[in-house]
Amino acid sequence: MIHFRKISQQQFLNEYWQKKPLLIKQALPDFVSPITPDELAGLSLEEEFESRLITGSINSKKWSLRNGPFVEQDFLATHRHPSLHQKNWTLLVQGVDRHIDAVHNLITEFDFIPRWRFDDVMISYAATGGSVGPHFDYYDVFLLQGKGKRRWHLSRQDCELSNYLEDAPLRIMNKFNAEQVFDVELGDILYIPPKVAHHGVSLDDDCITLSFGYRAYSAQELFEFINKPCSKHLSQSYYQDPQWRNTKQPALIPNSAIQQAQTLLEIDAVSVAKFVTRLDTMDRQNLQLFEYDNQNEDFDSHGNYQLHSVCKVAYLQKNNSVQVFVNGEEIKFNGINNKALMDFCNKRKVNPLNQLELAKQLFAQNLILLI
């Protein structure tokens, strides 16, 4: 688990989460990046991964964006192309946790935040001077430095959609005045809340950063989910988390979160649970491919199983009742006690030796795989 050193996890949740940035020096002091630059480049050649290659800098005021999948010659050209000077370029690969177990397992380091709030792990490699430009978004993000060094510039000023360059191929802020500057190195984590502008520049040719993103829920999305028009005055509003308590139940959707959603619209707890566990198009495709590839697999009563990496799971708890939601649907289980259900949801693992019937039911629905 992350070493906060000077503060507790609960202090972080009280004072920083969705409020202000925090640099956590040596948060994971023994961390070794599970991905090398060459391996990341290799992932960007594959269709299963969403990848981008960005060149440019604030000084040059010229930016370019190319979307993958790439071919090997693209990276050879990157090193040879005279306009790049072997600097000022960044490769980003999205959703690496969906395919690489060593990356997926890192998410548990952040499970003091509800897991159903988690989106994905993006990994970037940058040559010296490489960046994606100053920008802001509505995500909470933990930026873990995996190799090399990066300098982060942060600001709360001018974080408005009208402040983006009109002729740039990606969102780059026109006005950006840094209020804080942090140099990060291996094992450091920088937390950035929503609507805080950030601009990270690689300080060497060995810079790998892992980005653990927790997505925002817009009022517009919530209204669309329940098939109701969004009020104009709420069109730019976003769900805000309640005050989290580290209950060691990362899959639980507490009543406080439901109440926060209800400040935006009339929505019931079941609809909230279905909304926060729904899959995007690429994850649905990955799960369908898994189902197809494993249609002839036999259940192993002696194996250990875990929830498929693309799956999203959460549960509601009321009195003696537990409702489990997976991938946007409520899942009914026969003859399984509440403790076993909650343990599975929170740990995302099941052992047939201890919970044979639960494992069988999950396997029959193509939700778990052998580890």
N, C-alpha and C positions, 0 to 999 in steps of 0.2 A: 504494500500500500504506500501511497505517496507520503514522503516525509515533509511535513509542513514546518518542522523545526521550531520557529518562533511563535507559531499560533497553533491552535487545535483545529481539527476538521470542523467542529461546530462553530468556532470563531470565523472560519472561512465562509461557512454557509450563512452566518449572521451578518457579516460585515462586508463581504466581497462579492458573493454570488449575485449576478445580475446588477451589481452596484458599481464596482470599480476594479481596475486591473490589479494583479498581484504577480510579482516575480518570485518564484519558489526556487531558490538556489539549491542545487544538488537534491532535487526532489526524489530522483531515482539514482542514487550515487553509483550503483553497480550496473547501470543500464548499458546494454550493447544493442545497437540497432539490428533488428532482424532482417533488414534489407540493405544491400550494398547499392551504390549508384548504378553499377552495371546490371544488377538484378532488377532495379526499378525501371531502367531503360528497357529491359527485356519484357517486363509486364506491359509496357506501353505499346509493344508490337502486337498485343493480343486483343481481339475484338471484345472479350469479356470485360475489359477495363476501359473506363472513360479517362482519357489522358489529354493533356494540353502542353504545348511548348510555347513559352512566352519569352520574347526578347524586348529589351528596351530599358530605359532609365529615366529618372526625373531630369537629369542634366541634358540628355539628348532630346527629350520630349517626343521621342519616336517610339511607338510600341507596335509589336506585331503579335498575332495569335494564330497558332495552328492547332487543329484538333487531330487526335489520333483516331484509329491506330496508325502507328508509324512503321517505317521499315528501317533496317539497320543503317542504310545509307543516309538517312536523315541525321543520325548522330555523328556519322563520319563527316558529313557536310557541315554540321554545327561547329566542329573543331577546325575545319579548313576555311570556312567562309570568311573572307577578309572583313566584312562589315560587322562581324560579331567580335572580332579580336579575342576570341576564346573567352569572352567575359559577357556579363549582363544577360544571361539566359537562365531560364528555370524550366524544369520538367515537373509537372504535377500529375499524379495518378490518384484517382478517386476510388473509394470503396475497397481498399486493399484488404481490409479486415474480412471481407466476404469470401476471400479465396486463400489467404495465408493464415494458417492457424496461429503462428507465433505472433502475428499482429492482432488477430482477434482476441487472443488471451490477454493482451495488454489492457483491454477495456475494463477488466475487473479492478484495475488500479484506481478507477474513478467511480466505483460503485457506491460511493457515499452520495452520489447524485443518482436519482432514479434512472434505471436503465432504459425505461420506455421513453425517456427524453432524448436518448442518444440517436445520432444519425449515422455517421460513418467515420472511418479513419482515412484521411487523405495524406499522402506522403509526397514530399517535394525534394528534388535535388536541385541545387543552384551552384553555378560557377561563380567566381568572384564578381560581385556587383549585381548578381541575379536577384530579381524580385518580381512581384506581380503588381507593383505600384501601390500607392496609398489608396485605401478603400475602407469602407465600413459595411457591415451587414447586420443582420438581426439574429445571428447565432451567438451562443456562448461557445467558447473554444479554449481548449488547453493545447498549447503549442510545446511539444516535447522535442528538445534538441537531441538528435540521434547521432550526428557526427559534425565535426567542424564547428564554426562559429557564425553567429548571425547577429546583426544589430537591428533592434526593433525601435521604431519611432511611433509613439502613440499620441492621440489627441481627441478631445471631445468637441473641438471647434468645427463648424461648417459641415456637420454630418447631415447633409440634406441631399435629396436626389437631384436637386437643381445644380449641385456643385460637381457633377461628373462631367468630364470632357465629352463633347458631342461627337468628335471625329475619331475617338479611340476605339479599337476593336474589343475592348473589355472595359470594365468599370474602373476608371482612374479619376481620383479627385483632382479638380482644378486647383482649388486652394487647399493647402495642407500645411499647417504650422504645428510642428511637434511640441508637445508639452512635457513628454517624458521620453527618455532614451534608455534602453536596456541592452547590454551585451550579454548574450546567452551562449553557453557552451554545453558539452555533453552532459546529459542528466538533468539539466535545468528545465523547468516548466514555466511558461508565461501564460497566465489566465487572462483572457480578454472578454469582457461582457458585451452584450449587444450595443450597437450604435456608438462604439468607440473606434475611431479610425486607427488603422495600423498599417505600417509599412516596414517590412522586414527585408534587409539587404544582406546578402552573403558576404562574409569577410574573408573567405578563402575558397579554394576549389574542391572542398570536401564537405560541403554543407548539406546535411539531410535533416529535415524537420517533419515530425509526425504531428498531424493536426487532428485532434479528437473533437468533433463538432456535435453540438447539441442544438438542434434546429428550433427555430421560432415557429409558433402557430399564429397565423394571421386571422383576424376576425373574418376576413373574406373567405378563407378556406373553411373555417368552422361553419359559416352560414351555408356555403355550397354543399358541405357534407350532409347537412340535414335538409337540403333542398329548400332553403328560404333565402330571399333577397337580403343582402347586407345593407344596413342603414348607411346612408352617405357619411354621417358623422363618425362611423366606426370603420370606414374603409381603410384607414391607415393605422388602425389599432392592432395590437398584438397581445396574446395571452402572456401574463406575467406569472412566474412561479410563486407559490406561497413561501412562507418561511420553512425551509426544509429542516427536518430533524433526522439525524443519521440513525435510522432504526434498523439498519442491516437487512432491510427488505427492499432491495432495488426494484423488484417487480410490482410492488404494491402501489396502487393509485389511491392516495389518501383522500378523505373527504375535503380537505383543504384545497386540493388541486381541482376537484370538481367545482367547488365554490368559486374559485378563481375564473374558471371557464364561464361560469354562470354570470359573472359580472359583465360579460360581453354579449351573451345571448341566452335564451331559454333552451337549455340542453340538459338531457338526463345523463346519469352516470354511465349507463350502458353505451350510449352514443359517444361519450367522451372516450371510453375504453376502446371502442371499435376504431375511432378516429386516430388515436395515438399509436395503435398497433398495425395500422394498414401499411401495406407494402407499396413501394413505387414500382414503376413499370419494369425496370431492369431487375429488381429483386424478384418480382413475380416470374420473370423469364428464367432467372437462375434456379428458382425453386422448381419450376416445371421441367427444366432440364435434369435436375437431380431426380425428380420423380420418374422420368423416362429412363434414365440410366440405371436406376435401382429397382425397376419393376419386377425383376426376377430374383432379387436378393432374399435370402431366408433370414428369419429372425434368429439371433444368437442369444440364447438365454444365459450364457456365461460371459457375455461381453459387456463393456461399459459404453453407454450412449450419451450423446450430447445433442442439444437442440441445434438444428442447422443454423449456420452463421447468418443467413439472411433473415431468419425468422424474428419477429418481434412478439414478445409475450408480456402480459401484465395481468393483474387480478384485482378485483374489488372484494372487500371484506366487510360484511355487515352481520353483527352478532355472530351466529354460528354458521353463517353461509359464506362460501367462497365461489366467486364467478371468475373463470379463467378465459382470457381472450388471447388468441393467437392469429396474427396476420389479418386483423380486421374483423374477425368472427369470434363469437362466443363458442367455446368448445365444451361439450358435455362429456363427463367421464362417469362410467358406471362402477359403483362399489369402491371408489377411491376416497380415503379420508382427507380432510382439509389440510392436515399437516403435510402429508405426502405431496399434495398439489402445490402448496406454498413452497415447500423445499425445492421441488422441480423448477418452479417459475423463478425463484431467486437464484438458484445455482445453475440453471439451464442444463442440468445433467440428471441422469437416472441410471441406477444399477439394477438390472433384472433380478439379481440375487436378493435384493431388499424389497424391490417394488416391481415384481414380475408383471402384474396385471396392468399397472400404469405404463410400463415400458411397451407392452404389447399394443395397448391402445394408441400410444403415440407413434409407434412404428407403423401401424396400420394406416395412419393418416399421413405418412411420409414426412414427419416433422423432425425425426431424430436420425443420427448416423453413428456408426461405430467409431470409437476413438482408441 
